[in-house]
Amino acid sequence: MPGKIIVQNLGKKFRWYHPDRPTKLKQVFVRGIKKLRPMGEFWAVRQLSLEVTPGHMVGLIGHNGAGKSTLLRLIGGVGKPDEGNISTHGRIGALLDLGAGSHPDLTGRDNLFLSGVIAGLTRREVASRFDSIVAYAELGEFIDNPLRTYSSGMQMRLAFSVVAHTDPDILLIDEVLSVGDAAFQEKCIQSIKKYKANGSAILLISHDMTQIRELCDEVYWLKDGHTVTHGEPEQVCAQYLESTTSEAKASN
């Protein structure tokens, strides 16, 4: 199941609006139409290129707001770029947001089926994998409880288990491995290694430099939507940590 990701000169911009922007027609008459117009725009990602080949894992590091999550969302099909191109080959499994595609008032069982179908499985395929998904997530006695009663760790276990059972050719992971207990994190890491060995292309966002060093073949350091540098995990992580330390000292 070889997967591949090719990103070429990618750009995505967003508009920002007045904090008192009207949201209802009545408010337009009170606050004025000018506040409906965008006050400016910014590029979350600009001129960004990368490639993830089959059986390789690439890490994305950088401060919050660097463009990492925007990049993963665009690759996962959430939104469209304003510049450049994205080419993906294979089924995509994405863990971008624990709340994405789920409903807090539905049970874990209902959300499992919902997430599985959103991920590209048929209802019959989800049903055939149901017991395995629940067992992997370790949620047997809680699966018929509303999702709003789940802890963030329980939600992560369910979300990761569903994605793991879609047999993804491309795996996009945005920080969710930082949620939950150490034992389940290790189970997730072993699953990721298995998919990598089977030819999946994997992109991981993490602030855990140890995790990045141990898992990734290459690392991209992003800042303000641009690539600062990329290369061997040990070297790039060391440069990033040195820069972060220098910035912290300068601000004191």
TAJONOR-V500392 format. One record per backbone hydrogen bond with DSSP energy under -0.5 kcal/mol. NH is the residue of the N-H (numbers start at 0). CO is the residue of the C=O. If there is no record, write none. Layout:
nh:NH co:CO
nh:NH co:CO
This chain:
nh:2 co:198
nh:3 co:88
nh:4 co:51
nh:5 co:86
nh:6 co:49
nh:7 co:84
nh:9 co:47
nh:10 co:82
nh:11 co:44
nh:13 co:41
nh:15 co:39
nh:20 co:17
nh:27 co:23
nh:28 co:24
nh:29 co:25
nh:30 co:26
nh:31 co:27
nh:34 co:31
nh:35 co:32
nh:36 co:32
nh:36 co:33
nh:38 co:15
nh:39 co:15
nh:41 co:13
nh:43 co:11
nh:43 co:41
nh:44 co:11
nh:45 co:224
nh:47 co:9
nh:49 co:6
nh:51 co:4
nh:52 co:50
nh:54 co:199
nh:55 co:52
nh:57 co:201
nh:58 co:217
nh:59 co:203
nh:60 co:219
nh:65 co:62
nh:70 co:66
nh:71 co:67
nh:72 co:68
nh:73 co:69
nh:74 co:70
nh:75 co:71
nh:76 co:73
nh:77 co:72
nh:78 co:76
nh:81 co:10
nh:82 co:10
nh:84 co:7
nh:86 co:5
nh:88 co:3
nh:92 co:169
nh:94 co:171
nh:99 co:96
nh:101 co:98
nh:105 co:102
nh:107 co:144
nh:108 co:142
nh:110 co:106
nh:111 co:107
nh:112 co:108
nh:113 co:109
nh:114 co:110
nh:115 co:111
nh:116 co:112
nh:117 co:113
nh:118 co:114
nh:119 co:116
nh:120 co:115
nh:125 co:121
nh:126 co:122
nh:127 co:123
nh:128 co:124
nh:128 co:125
nh:129 co:125
nh:129 co:126
nh:132 co:128
nh:133 co:129
nh:134 co:130
nh:135 co:131
nh:136 co:132
nh:137 co:133
nh:137 co:134
nh:138 co:133
nh:141 co:138
nh:142 co:138
nh:142 co:139
nh:144 co:141
nh:146 co:105
nh:147 co:103
nh:148 co:145
nh:149 co:146
nh:154 co:150
nh:155 co:151
nh:156 co:152
nh:157 co:153
nh:158 co:154
nh:159 co:155
nh:160 co:156
nh:161 co:157
nh:162 co:158
nh:163 co:159
nh:164 co:160
nh:165 co:162
nh:166 co:163
nh:168 co:90
nh:169 co:90
nh:170 co:200
nh:171 co:92
nh:172 co:170
nh:172 co:202
nh:173 co:94
nh:174 co:172
nh:174 co:204
nh:177 co:174
nh:178 co:175
nh:184 co:180
nh:185 co:181
nh:186 co:182
nh:187 co:183
nh:188 co:184
nh:189 co:185
nh:190 co:186
nh:191 co:187
nh:192 co:188
nh:193 co:189
nh:194 co:190
nh:195 co:191
nh:196 co:192
nh:197 co:193
nh:198 co:195
nh:199 co:194
nh:200 co:168
nh:201 co:55
nh:201 co:199
nh:202 co:170
nh:203 co:57
nh:204 co:172
nh:205 co:59
nh:205 co:203
nh:208 co:206
nh:211 co:207
nh:212 co:208
nh:213 co:209
nh:214 co:210
nh:215 co:211
nh:216 co:56
nh:217 co:56
nh:218 co:230
nh:219 co:58
nh:220 co:228
nh:221 co:60
nh:221 co:219
nh:222 co:225
nh:224 co:65
nh:225 co:222
nh:227 co:220
nh:227 co:225
nh:228 co:220
nh:230 co:218
nh:235 co:231
nh:236 co:232
nh:237 co:233
nh:238 co:234
nh:239 co:235
nh:240 co:236
nh:241 co:237
nh:242 co:238
nh:243 co:239
nh:244 co:240
nh:245 co:241
nh:246 co:242
nh:247 co:243
nh:248 co:244
nh:249 co:245
nh:250 co:246
nh:251 co:247
nh:251 co:248
